[in-house]
């Protein structure tokens, strides 16, 4: 019972007479306490019922200026972060050390909801805002309340983690407004056992190149994983519409690279089956845009440079250490093997000009001595673009470098001074154990049944 009610009961008892036992029952105290209340009322009046600390601010209470700073920082600078992330940024960037519960309490009193609030919290918040909307007195106030009403978001069910590091790498891509004014695509991979982000890369769209960059990061930093698990609705499942060229068939290209390294690849059309990467993308969408914005990132190049720093902080906070579980990663391949394996391969036939046509350009075949080898018309082989961008042409056990044939000669035989003959420069060509054999690749494509013969 509050002090005001106690005062009214004792005042009635003293001024008009009454039963002390009944007054004690109303207040919930003893008869002896009623006698003390009566004595106090006669001596001090209403002041006797007011606590000595009433109106005083607790010494440990948060200053109003600090609360205002927190609200302003969130609304102006950190508006797209969840509260846990906001607490980290306050300590790291603003030298404000505060618990998450304190920040959550401050923001709750300001009617600000975390982007990562649970569905129950969102429902309760929505009911509160709807009640406030019904009592709004002006259009401006109503508009402000409407802006705060947030719909509930879906959640993904969990499943047990794999037992070994590298046993399953879940991959996916997310088109989102990560930075700047246009949406970009983040390709990302997470280890299922530890929750460790093992690779990430930005591209304008979801592409094989983006996944190859993630694969290269995994191979370089950790080694060869046991399995990739990805979405059937991603770039892995569909080749370019109407194309019969294997270069446009991303699943075939990625699967062939995995085959060379002994990595299994599985796809699923059920998002819940790869819930680890689905939840990771939600977390990235909550945290990464704010970090990129605060870092001043405006281009894909800047974003890809910043990703390792962000991922290192993320893994340190959220992931289990790699030594938490036994690793099944195989030894890291050499840079040369990675470059040759993460390649785009397509079948081509030598034309009547002893050249190879690729991407609307013509190329001559150069041997390791730097001179041109003129292959017979109709010779079948594979054009290979390696991860680093080098172009080769594979025929049986032989590999040739490809050199573009210009549309026009750079000098005139009749009017320009002819420089002395220079010795041809030797070219690097991969050794005979390269993975680009026409028969093996054709059999792989035919087995998949994805590209018409």
C-alpha positions as CSV (number, residue, x, y, z in Angstrom):
1,X,0.0,0.0,0.0
2,X,1.4,3.4,-0.9
3,X,1.9,6.3,1.5
4,X,-1.1,8.3,0.4
5,X,-3.5,5.5,1.2
6,X,-2.0,4.9,4.6
7,X,-2.3,8.6,5.4
8,X,-6.0,8.6,4.4
9,X,-6.8,5.6,6.5
10,X,-5.0,7.0,9.6
11,X,-6.5,10.5,9.1
12,X,-10.0,9.0,9.0
13,X,-9.3,6.9,12.1
14,X,-8.0,9.9,14.1
15,X,-10.5,12.5,12.9
16,X,-13.7,10.5,13.1
17,X,-12.9,7.6,15.4
18,X,-13.0,4.0,14.3
19,X,-11.7,0.5,14.9
20,X,-7.9,0.2,15.0
21,X,-8.1,-3.6,14.2
22,X,-10.1,-2.8,11.0
23,X,-7.5,-0.1,10.0
24,X,-4.7,-2.6,10.7
25,X,-6.4,-5.1,8.4
26,X,-6.8,-2.6,5.6
27,X,-3.1,-1.5,5.7
28,X,-1.9,-5.0,6.4
29,X,0.1,-4.4,9.6
30,X,-0.2,-5.0,13.3
31,X,-2.2,-3.0,15.9
32,X,1.1,-1.8,17.4
33,X,2.1,-0.3,14.0
34,X,-1.3,1.5,13.8
35,X,-0.5,3.1,17.2
36,X,2.8,4.4,15.8
37,X,1.1,5.8,12.7
38,X,-1.4,7.6,14.9
39,X,1.4,9.1,17.0
40,X,3.3,10.2,13.9
41,X,0.2,11.7,12.3
42,X,-0.5,13.8,15.4
43,X,3.1,15.0,15.6
44,X,3.9,15.6,11.9
45,X,0.7,15.2,9.9
46,X,1.1,13.9,6.3
47,X,4.9,14.4,6.4
48,X,5.2,11.4,8.7
49,X,4.0,9.0,5.8
50,X,6.5,10.3,3.2
51,X,9.7,8.3,3.1
52,X,13.0,10.2,3.7
53,X,14.4,9.2,0.3
54,X,11.3,10.1,-1.6
55,X,12.2,12.3,-4.6
56,X,15.9,11.5,-4.3
57,X,17.7,9.9,-7.2
58,X,19.6,6.7,-6.3
59,X,23.4,7.2,-6.3
60,X,23.8,4.3,-8.7
61,X,21.2,5.6,-11.2
62,X,22.2,6.3,-14.7
63,X,22.4,10.1,-15.3
64,X,19.8,11.5,-17.7
65,X,22.5,13.0,-19.9
66,X,24.0,9.5,-20.4
67,X,20.6,8.1,-21.3
68,X,20.1,10.9,-23.7
69,X,23.5,10.2,-25.3
70,X,22.7,6.5,-25.7
71,X,19.3,7.3,-27.3
72,X,20.9,9.9,-29.7
73,X,23.8,7.6,-30.6
74,X,21.4,4.8,-31.5
75,X,19.0,7.0,-33.5
76,X,21.7,8.9,-35.4
77,X,24.7,6.6,-35.7
78,X,24.0,3.0,-34.7
79,X,20.3,2.8,-35.8
80,X,20.8,-0.5,-37.7
81,X,22.4,-2.5,-35.0
82,X,20.9,-4.9,-32.5
83,X,21.3,-4.1,-28.8
84,X,24.1,-6.6,-28.2
85,X,26.1,-5.2,-31.1
86,X,25.2,-1.7,-30.0
87,X,26.8,-2.4,-26.5
88,X,30.0,-3.5,-28.2
89,X,30.1,-0.5,-30.4
90,X,29.5,1.9,-27.5
91,X,32.5,0.4,-25.6
92,X,34.7,0.2,-28.7
93,X,34.0,3.5,-30.3
94,X,32.4,5.8,-27.7
95,X,34.1,4.6,-24.4
96,X,30.7,4.0,-22.8
97,X,30.8,0.8,-20.9
98,X,27.3,-0.5,-20.1
99,X,25.5,-3.8,-19.7
100,X,23.1,-5.0,-22.4
101,X,20.2,-5.1,-19.9
102,X,20.7,-1.4,-19.0
103,X,20.8,-0.3,-22.7
104,X,17.8,-2.5,-23.4
105,X,15.9,-0.8,-20.5
106,X,16.9,2.7,-21.8
107,X,15.8,1.9,-25.3
108,X,12.6,0.2,-24.1
109,X,11.5,3.4,-22.2
110,X,12.1,5.3,-25.5
111,X,9.9,2.8,-27.3
112,X,12.8,1.5,-29.5
113,X,12.8,-2.2,-30.4
114,X,15.9,-4.2,-31.3
115,X,16.0,-5.4,-34.9
116,X,16.7,-8.9,-33.5
117,X,13.8,-8.9,-30.9
118,X,12.0,-12.2,-30.5
119,X,8.5,-12.8,-32.0
120,X,6.9,-12.6,-28.5
121,X,8.6,-9.3,-27.8
122,X,7.5,-7.9,-31.2
123,X,3.9,-9.0,-30.6
124,X,3.9,-7.4,-27.1
125,X,5.5,-4.2,-28.5
126,X,2.9,-4.1,-31.3
127,X,0.0,-4.3,-28.9
128,X,1.5,-1.5,-26.8
129,X,2.0,0.7,-29.8
130,X,-1.6,0.0,-31.0
131,X,-3.0,1.0,-27.6
132,X,-0.9,4.2,-27.7
133,X,-2.1,4.8,-31.3
134,X,-5.7,4.7,-30.1
135,X,-5.0,7.4,-27.6
136,X,-2.9,9.6,-29.9
137,X,-4.2,13.2,-29.9
138,X,-2.5,14.6,-33.0
139,X,-1.7,13.3,-36.5
140,X,2.0,13.8,-36.0
141,X,1.9,11.7,-32.8
142,X,-0.1,9.0,-34.6
143,X,2.4,8.9,-37.5
144,X,5.3,8.5,-35.1
145,X,3.6,5.6,-33.3
146,X,2.7,3.9,-36.6
147,X,6.4,4.1,-37.6
148,X,7.4,2.1,-34.5
149,X,5.0,-0.8,-35.1
150,X,7.1,-3.8,-36.3
151,X,5.8,-7.1,-37.7
152,X,6.9,-10.4,-36.3
153,X,9.7,-12.2,-38.2
154,X,10.1,-15.8,-39.0
155,X,12.6,-18.0,-37.2
156,X,14.4,-21.2,-38.2
157,X,14.4,-24.4,-36.2
158,X,17.8,-25.6,-35.0
159,X,19.4,-29.0,-35.4
160,X,22.5,-30.6,-33.8
161,X,25.9,-29.4,-35.1
162,X,28.2,-31.8,-37.0
163,X,30.8,-33.3,-34.7
164,X,34.0,-32.4,-36.7
165,X,35.5,-29.2,-38.0
166,X,35.3,-29.2,-41.8
167,X,32.7,-32.1,-41.9
168,X,30.1,-29.8,-43.4
169,X,30.5,-26.3,-44.9
170,X,27.2,-24.5,-45.5
171,X,27.2,-22.0,-48.3
172,X,24.7,-19.4,-49.5
173,X,24.4,-15.9,-50.9
174,X,22.4,-12.9,-49.8
175,X,21.3,-9.9,-52.0
176,X,21.0,-7.0,-49.6
177,X,21.6,-3.3,-49.2
178,X,25.0,-3.9,-47.5
179,X,26.5,-0.5,-48.4
180,X,25.9,2.4,-50.7
181,X,22.7,2.9,-52.6
182,X,22.6,-0.4,-54.6
183,X,22.0,-4.0,-53.4
184,X,25.1,-6.3,-53.6
185,X,25.5,-10.0,-53.0
186,X,27.4,-11.5,-50.1
187,X,28.6,-15.0,-50.8
188,X,29.4,-16.7,-47.4
189,X,30.3,-20.0,-45.9
190,X,30.1,-21.3,-42.3
191,X,31.5,-24.4,-40.7
192,X,28.6,-26.4,-39.2
193,X,30.5,-27.8,-36.2
194,X,32.1,-24.6,-34.9
195,X,29.9,-21.8,-36.4
196,X,33.2,-20.3,-37.8
197,X,32.8,-18.1,-40.9
198,X,35.4,-19.7,-43.2
199,X,34.9,-17.5,-46.3
200,X,33.0,-14.5,-47.6
201,X,33.1,-12.4,-50.7
202,X,31.0,-9.6,-52.3
203,X,29.9,-9.6,-56.0
204,X,27.2,-7.6,-57.8
205,X,25.2,-10.7,-58.2
206,X,25.3,-14.3,-57.1
207,X,28.0,-15.8,-59.3
208,X,30.3,-18.8,-59.7
209,X,33.2,-16.3,-59.3
210,X,31.8,-15.3,-55.8
211,X,31.7,-18.9,-54.6
212,X,35.1,-19.6,-56.1
213,X,36.5,-16.8,-54.0
214,X,34.9,-18.3,-50.9
215,X,36.3,-21.7,-51.9
216,X,39.8,-20.3,-52.4
217,X,39.7,-18.7,-48.9
218,X,38.8,-22.0,-47.4
219,X,41.5,-23.9,-49.2
220,X,44.1,-21.4,-48.4
221,X,43.3,-20.9,-44.7
222,X,42.1,-24.4,-43.6
223,X,42.5,-27.0,-46.4
224,X,40.1,-29.3,-48.2
225,X,36.7,-29.8,-46.4
226,X,34.7,-33.0,-46.5
227,X,31.4,-31.6,-47.9
228,X,29.6,-28.4,-49.1
229,X,25.9,-28.0,-48.4
230,X,24.1,-25.4,-50.4
231,X,20.7,-24.2,-51.6
232,X,19.2,-25.8,-54.7
233,X,17.7,-22.4,-55.7
234,X,21.1,-20.7,-55.9
235,X,23.6,-20.3,-58.7
236,X,24.5,-24.0,-58.3
237,X,21.2,-25.3,-59.6
238,X,20.5,-23.1,-62.7
239,X,22.6,-22.4,-65.8
240,X,22.1,-19.4,-67.9
241,X,18.7,-19.6,-69.6
242,X,18.8,-21.2,-73.0
243,X,22.6,-21.8,-73.0
244,X,24.1,-25.2,-73.8
245,X,27.6,-24.1,-73.0
246,X,29.2,-25.8,-70.0
247,X,30.9,-22.5,-69.1
248,X,27.4,-21.2,-68.2
249,X,26.6,-24.2,-66.0
250,X,27.8,-23.1,-62.6
251,X,26.8,-26.4,-60.8
252,X,28.8,-28.4,-63.3
253,X,31.8,-26.1,-62.9
254,X,31.7,-26.0,-59.1
255,X,31.0,-29.8,-58.9
256,X,33.9,-30.6,-61.2
257,X,36.3,-28.5,-59.0
258,X,35.0,-30.3,-56.0
259,X,35.5,-33.7,-57.7
260,X,39.2,-32.8,-58.4
261,X,39.7,-32.2,-54.7
262,X,37.5,-35.0,-53.4
263,X,34.9,-32.7,-51.8
264,X,31.3,-33.9,-51.7
265,X,28.6,-31.4,-52.7
266,X,24.9,-31.6,-51.7
267,X,22.0,-29.3,-52.5
268,X,18.7,-28.9,-50.8
269,X,15.5,-26.9,-51.5
270,X,14.6,-26.8,-47.7
271,X,16.1,-23.7,-46.0
272,X,15.7,-25.3,-42.6
273,X,18.1,-28.0,-43.6
274,X,20.9,-25.4,-43.7
275,X,19.7,-23.3,-40.9
276,X,23.2,-22.4,-39.7
277,X,24.0,-20.3,-42.8
278,X,20.4,-19.0,-42.9
279,X,20.8,-17.6,-39.3
280,X,24.3,-16.4,-40.1
281,X,22.9,-14.3,-43.0
282,X,20.3,-12.8,-40.7
283,X,23.1,-11.8,-38.3
284,X,25.2,-10.4,-41.1
285,X,22.2,-8.3,-42.3
286,X,21.9,-7.0,-38.8
287,X,25.5,-6.2,-38.0
288,X,27.6,-5.9,-41.2
289,X,25.8,-2.9,-42.9
290,X,26.4,-0.7,-39.8
291,X,30.1,-1.7,-39.7
292,X,30.5,-1.0,-43.4
293,X,28.8,2.3,-43.1
294,X,30.9,3.4,-40.1
295,X,34.0,2.3,-42.0
296,X,33.1,4.5,-44.9
297,X,32.8,1.6,-47.4
298,X,31.1,2.6,-50.6
299,X,32.5,0.1,-53.2
300,X,32.8,-3.7,-53.5
301,X,36.6,-3.5,-53.5
302,X,36.5,-1.7,-50.2
303,X,34.0,-4.1,-48.8
304,X,36.0,-7.2,-49.7
305,X,39.1,-5.6,-48.1
306,X,37.1,-5.0,-44.9
307,X,35.5,-8.4,-44.6
308,X,38.6,-10.3,-43.1
309,X,38.7,-7.7,-40.2
310,X,35.0,-8.0,-39.5
311,X,35.0,-11.8,-39.8
312,X,37.9,-12.1,-37.3
313,X,35.9,-10.1,-34.8
314,X,32.8,-12.1,-35.5
315,X,34.5,-15.5,-35.1
316,X,36.2,-14.4,-31.9
317,X,32.9,-13.5,-30.3
318,X,30.4,-16.0,-31.7
319,X,32.3,-19.1,-33.0
320,X,33.7,-22.0,-31.2
321,X,37.5,-22.3,-31.5
322,X,38.6,-24.6,-34.3
323,X,40.4,-26.8,-31.8
324,X,37.1,-27.4,-30.0
325,X,36.5,-30.3,-32.2
326,X,38.6,-32.7,-34.3
327,X,39.3,-31.4,-37.8
328,X,38.7,-33.4,-41.0
329,X,40.2,-30.7,-43.3
330,X,42.9,-32.2,-45.6
331,X,46.2,-30.4,-46.1
332,X,46.0,-27.1,-47.9
333,X,46.7,-27.5,-51.7
334,X,49.4,-25.4,-53.3
335,X,48.6,-22.0,-54.9
336,X,49.2,-23.5,-58.3
337,X,46.7,-26.4,-57.7
338,X,44.1,-24.0,-56.3
339,X,44.5,-21.8,-59.4
340,X,44.1,-24.8,-61.8
341,X,41.2,-26.4,-59.8
342,X,39.0,-23.3,-59.4
343,X,38.7,-22.9,-63.2
344,X,35.9,-22.4,-65.7
345,X,36.1,-25.1,-68.3
346,X,34.3,-25.3,-71.7
347,X,34.7,-27.5,-74.7
348,X,35.9,-25.9,-78.0
349,X,37.0,-27.1,-81.5
350,X,39.9,-25.6,-83.5
351,X,38.5,-23.8,-86.6
352,X,39.9,-23.6,-90.1
353,X,42.1,-20.6,-89.1
354,X,44.0,-22.9,-86.7
355,X,42.5,-20.7,-83.9
356,X,40.2,-21.2,-81.0
357,X,37.1,-19.0,-80.6
358,X,36.1,-18.1,-77.0
359,X,33.8,-15.3,-75.8
360,X,33.6,-13.8,-79.3
361,X,37.4,-13.5,-79.6
362,X,39.9,-15.6,-81.5
363,X,43.1,-17.1,-79.9
364,X,46.2,-18.8,-81.1
365,X,47.8,-21.7,-79.2
366,X,51.2,-21.0,-77.8
367,X,53.6,-23.8,-76.6
368,X,55.9,-23.5,-73.6
369,X,58.7,-22.2,-75.8
370,X,56.6,-19.2,-76.7
371,X,56.0,-20.1,-80.3
372,X,52.6,-20.8,-82.0
373,X,51.6,-24.4,-82.6
374,X,49.1,-24.7,-85.4
375,X,46.6,-27.4,-84.5
376,X,44.5,-29.2,-87.1
377,X,41.0,-28.0,-87.9
378,X,38.5,-30.0,-85.9
379,X,40.8,-30.7,-83.0
380,X,38.7,-30.9,-79.9
381,X,39.9,-29.6,-76.5
382,X,39.0,-27.6,-73.4
383,X,39.4,-23.9,-73.0
384,X,40.3,-23.2,-69.3
385,X,40.1,-19.9,-67.5
386,X,42.0,-20.4,-64.2
387,X,41.1,-18.7,-61.0
388,X,43.7,-16.0,-61.6
389,X,42.4,-15.4,-65.1
390,X,44.9,-17.1,-67.2
391,X,43.7,-18.9,-70.4
392,X,44.8,-22.3,-71.6
393,X,43.7,-24.9,-74.2
394,X,44.0,-28.5,-73.3
395,X,44.4,-31.3,-75.9
396,X,45.0,-34.8,-74.6
397,X,48.1,-34.5,-72.3
398,X,49.2,-31.2,-73.9
399,X,48.3,-27.8,-72.6
400,X,48.8,-24.6,-74.6
401,X,48.6,-21.0,-73.5
402,X,46.1,-18.9,-75.4
403,X,47.0,-15.6,-76.9
404,X,44.4,-13.3,-78.4
405,X,44.6,-12.6,-82.1
406,X,44.1,-8.9,-82.8
407,X,41.7,-7.7,-85.4
408,X,44.4,-5.6,-87.0
409,X,48.2,-5.7,-87.1
410,X,49.9,-3.2,-84.8
411,X,52.5,-2.3,-87.4
412,X,52.5,-2.2,-91.2
413,X,55.0,-4.4,-93.1
414,X,55.3,-1.8,-95.9
415,X,55.3,1.5,-94.0
416,X,56.6,0.9,-90.5
417,X,60.2,0.2,-89.5
418,X,60.6,-3.5,-88.8
419,X,62.3,-4.1,-85.4
420,X,64.9,-6.9,-85.2
421,X,63.4,-10.3,-84.5
422,X,63.1,-10.9,-80.8
423,X,63.4,-14.4,-79.3
424,X,59.9,-15.6,-78.2
425,X,59.3,-15.6,-74.5
426,X,58.8,-18.9,-72.8
427,X,55.3,-19.5,-71.5
428,X,54.2,-21.4,-68.4
429,X,51.9,-24.3,-69.1
430,X,50.7,-26.7,-66.5
431,X,52.4,-30.1,-66.1
432,X,50.8,-33.4,-67.5
433,X,49.1,-34.1,-64.2
434,X,46.7,-31.2,-64.8
435,X,42.9,-31.9,-64.2
436,X,41.8,-30.7,-67.6
437,X,41.3,-33.8,-69.7
438,X,38.6,-33.7,-72.3
439,X,37.4,-37.3,-71.9
440,X,37.2,-37.0,-68.1
441,X,35.3,-33.7,-68.2
442,X,32.9,-34.8,-71.0
443,X,32.1,-38.0,-69.0
444,X,31.5,-35.9,-65.9
445,X,29.1,-33.6,-67.8
446,X,27.3,-36.5,-69.4
447,X,26.9,-38.2,-66.1
448,X,25.2,-35.2,-64.6
449,X,22.9,-35.0,-67.5
450,X,22.7,-31.2,-67.4
451,X,24.0,-30.0,-70.7
452,X,22.6,-31.5,-74.0
453,X,25.2,-33.3,-76.1
